[in-house]
Amino acid sequence: MNTLIELFTNHDIFYAVGGSWMLKHMGLEITPHDIDIFMHENDIQKAVNLCLEVALLQPPIASGPFLTPYFYRFHMKDTRVDLMANFGFAHEEGHYHAIFDELSIVKHIEKDGLSIPLMSLEEWFVMYEMMKREKQVKLIETYWSKYGIEFPHLLKRQLQLNIPIHVKTKIEELMK
């Protein structure tokens, strides 16, 4: 992981870490099985080329309900890294396309002298809801019940996207 962070930082790639790795480093009790890295479409090819220098590209996998046009899976030592841009997901009411921009990065953690940008619990809550990842949804809800929602504006902007009505309703309930 450190090698990728150094490469991305040294080559001015705009990225952030999300998923279970982000949850763990936000203090939630979970064991990550991979590292999910989001980035902009205009950086994806450069990032893939850098990853190829230090990791093995895995064959493409069936996408199922995912509509992510730029998705690459790498193995680096004992770590699986999923690199993606333009994350999308098909749901019962249409297609969701995540926003990834400067607002998506809510904090940085320091690890081995490196600064690692992290995405928000708020945006991942919505993605986990749509992917029906109940364990992660419950972890985030428990965290919020203890500490509160830190970035409500990120939940509000999710309401502007094409998300299922049951997810919109859940967000509105959480925002009360």
RAQUI-V101316 format. One record per residue. N is the residue number from 1. RES is the residue in one letter. PHI is phi in radians with two decimals (999 if undefined). OMEGA is omega in degrees with one decimal (999 if undefined). NEAR is the number of other C-alpha atoms within 8 Angstrom. Layout:
# RAQUI-V101316
((N & RES & PHI & OMEGA & NEAR) (N & RES & PHI & OMEGA & NEAR))
This chain:
# RAQUI-V101316
((1 & M & 999 & -178.5 & 6) (2 & N & -1.00 & -179.5 & 7) (3 & T & -1.07 & 179.0 & 7) (4 & L & -1.12 & -179.7 & 10) (5 & I & -1.05 & 177.5 & 10) (6 & E & -1.08 & -179.7 & 9) (7 & L & -1.07 & -179.1 & 9) (8 & F & -1.10 & 179.9 & 13) (9 & T & -1.17 & -178.3 & 8) (10 & N & -1.17 & -179.0 & 7) (11 & H & -1.93 & 175.0 & 6) (12 & D & 0.90 & 176.5 & 6) (13 & I & -1.59 & 178.6 & 10) (14 & F & -1.51 & -174.8 & 8) (15 & Y & -2.62 & 171.6 & 10) (16 & A & -2.71 & 179.4 & 12) (17 & V & -1.69 & 177.7 & 14) (18 & G & -2.27 & 175.4 & 15) (19 & G & 1.14 & -174.1 & 9) (20 & S & -1.15 & 177.7 & 14) (21 & W & -1.11 & 177.4 & 14) (22 & M & -1.12 & 179.2 & 11) (23 & L & -0.99 & -179.3 & 13) (24 & K & -1.04 & -177.2 & 12) (25 & H & -1.39 & 171.8 & 8) (26 & M & -1.66 & 175.6 & 6) (27 & G & 1.72 & 179.0 & 6) (28 & L & -1.50 & -176.7 & 10) (29 & E & -1.43 & 179.3 & 7) (30 & I & -2.66 & 175.6 & 7) (31 & T & -1.84 & -179.5 & 7) (32 & P & -1.21 & 175.7 & 8) (33 & H & -1.89 & 178.4 & 8) (34 & D & -2.80 & 176.0 & 10) (35 & I & -2.17 & 178.6 & 14) (36 & D & -1.70 & -179.4 & 13) (37 & I & -2.09 & 176.4 & 12) (38 & F & -1.68 & 173.9 & 12) (39 & M & -2.73 & 177.2 & 15) (40 & H & -1.35 & 179.0 & 12) (41 & E & -0.98 & -177.3 & 9) (42 & N & -1.24 & 177.4 & 5) (43 & D & -1.84 & -169.2 & 10) (44 & I & -1.11 & -176.7 & 12) (45 & Q & -1.17 & 177.1 & 8) (46 & K & -1.10 & 179.9 & 7) (47 & A & -1.14 & 177.9 & 10) (48 & V & -1.07 & 179.4 & 10) (49 & N & -1.07 & 177.6 & 8) (50 & L & -1.17 & 178.7 & 11) (51 & C & -1.08 & -180.0 & 11) (52 & L & -1.08 & 177.8 & 9) (53 & E & -1.27 & -171.9 & 6) (54 & V & -2.25 & -175.7 & 9) (55 & A & -2.53 & 178.9 & 10) (56 & L & -1.71 & 176.5 & 9) (57 & L & -1.31 & 179.1 & 9) (58 & Q & -1.62 & 178.5 & 8) (59 & P & -1.10 & 178.6 & 5) (60 & P & -1.05 & 179.2 & 6) (61 & I & -1.99 & 176.9 & 4) (62 & A & -1.04 & -173.1 & 4) (63 & S & -1.52 & 180.0 & 6) (64 & G & 0.96 & -179.0 & 4) (65 & P & -1.43 & -178.0 & 7) (66 & F & -1.36 & 179.7 & 9) (67 & L & -2.12 & -176.4 & 9) (68 & T & -1.68 & -174.6 & 11) (69 & P & -1.18 & -179.8 & 7) (70 & Y & -2.08 & -179.5 & 11) (71 & F & -2.34 & -179.7 & 9) (72 & Y & -2.34 & 178.5 & 11) (73 & R & -1.97 & 179.6 & 12) (74 & F & -2.14 & 168.8 & 13) (75 & H & -2.03 & -178.0 & 12) (76 & M & -2.32 & -172.7 & 11) (77 & K & 1.00 & 180.0 & 5) (78 & D & -1.77 & -174.2 & 5) (79 & T & -2.06 & 173.5 & 10) (80 & R & -1.68 & -179.8 & 11) (81 & V & -2.11 & 174.6 & 12) (82 & D & -1.83 & -178.1 & 12) (83 & L & -1.87 & -176.6 & 14) (84 & M & -2.59 & 173.7 & 14) (85 & A & -2.42 & -179.2 & 13) (86 & N & 1.06 & 179.9 & 14) (87 & F & -0.99 & 177.3 & 12) (88 & G & -2.44 & -176.7 & 11) (89 & F & -2.61 & 175.4 & 12) (90 & A & -1.50 & 177.1 & 10) (91 & H & -2.32 & -173.0 & 11) (92 & E & -1.08 & -177.7 & 5) (93 & E & -2.03 & 178.8 & 6) (94 & G & 2.50 & -176.6 & 9) (95 & H & -2.19 & 176.1 & 10) (96 & Y & -1.78 & 174.1 & 11) (97 & H & -2.25 & -176.3 & 10) (98 & A & -1.18 & 171.0 & 7) (99 & I & -1.60 & 171.4 & 6) (100 & F & -2.29 & -179.2 & 10) (101 & D & -2.59 & -177.2 & 7) (102 & E & -1.04 & 179.3 & 5) (103 & L & -1.20 & -178.8 & 7) (104 & S & -1.19 & 179.0 & 11) (105 & I & -1.60 & -173.9 & 12) (106 & V & -1.86 & 176.0 & 9) (107 & K & -2.84 & 175.4 & 7) (108 & H & -2.15 & 171.7 & 9) (109 & I & -1.96 & 176.5 & 10) (110 & E & -1.72 & 178.8 & 8) (111 & K & -2.45 & -180.0 & 7) (112 & D & 0.92 & 177.4 & 5) (113 & G & 1.39 & 179.7 & 5) (114 & L & -1.93 & 176.6 & 10) (115 & S & -1.73 & -176.2 & 8) (116 & I & -1.94 & 179.1 & 11) (117 & P & -1.31 & 179.4 & 12) (118 & L & -2.02 & 173.6 & 13) (119 & M & -1.39 & -175.0 & 14) (120 & S & -1.69 & 171.3 & 11) (121 & L & -1.08 & -176.8 & 8) (122 & E & -1.06 & -180.0 & 11) (123 & E & -1.23 & 179.5 & 12) (124 & W & -1.25 & 174.6 & 11) (125 & F & -0.99 & -179.4 & 11) (126 & V & -1.13 & 179.5 & 10) (127 & M & -1.09 & 178.6 & 8) (128 & Y & -1.12 & 177.0 & 12) (129 & E & -1.02 & -178.0 & 11) (130 & M & -1.21 & 179.0 & 12) (131 & M & -1.43 & -179.8 & 6) (132 & K & 1.04 & 176.3 & 6) (133 & R & -1.63 & -172.0 & 9) (134 & E & -1.05 & -179.4 & 8) (135 & K & -1.05 & -179.0 & 6) (136 & Q & -1.18 & 178.1 & 10) (137 & V & -1.05 & -179.7 & 11) (138 & K & -1.12 & 178.0 & 8) (139 & L & -1.04 & -179.1 & 10) (140 & I & -1.17 & 178.8 & 11) (141 & E & -1.06 & 178.1 & 8) (142 & T & -1.11 & 178.0 & 8) (143 & Y & -1.04 & -179.4 & 10) (144 & W & -1.14 & 179.7 & 9) (145 & S & -1.16 & 179.7 & 7) (146 & K & -1.53 & -172.7 & 6) (147 & Y & -1.97 & -176.9 & 7) (148 & G & 1.52 & 177.7 & 7) (149 & I & -1.41 & -174.0 & 7) (150 & E & -1.43 & -175.6 & 5) (151 & F & -2.23 & -176.9 & 8) (152 & P & -1.05 & 179.3 & 9) (153 & H & -1.08 & 178.5 & 6) (154 & L & -1.31 & 172.7 & 11) (155 & L & -1.20 & 180.0 & 11) (156 & K & -1.07 & -179.0 & 8) (157 & R & -1.25 & 174.8 & 8) (158 & Q & -1.15 & 178.9 & 10) (159 & L & -1.13 & 179.1 & 10) (160 & Q & -1.45 & -177.6 & 6) (161 & L & -1.63 & -179.8 & 8) (162 & N & -1.44 & 177.7 & 9) (163 & I & -2.06 & -179.7 & 14) (164 & P & -1.04 & -177.6 & 11) (165 & I & -1.01 & -179.9 & 6) (166 & H & -1.16 & 176.9 & 6) (167 & V & -1.30 & 176.5 & 11) (168 & K & -1.02 & 180.0 & 10) (169 & T & -1.05 & 179.9 & 8) (170 & K & -1.12 & 178.6 & 8) (171 & I & -1.11 & -179.8 & 10) (172 & E & -1.06 & 177.7 & 8) (173 & E & -1.13 & -179.5 & 7) (174 & L & -1.14 & -175.4 & 6) (175 & M & -1.38 & -178.9 & 6) (176 & K & -1.22 & 999 & 4))
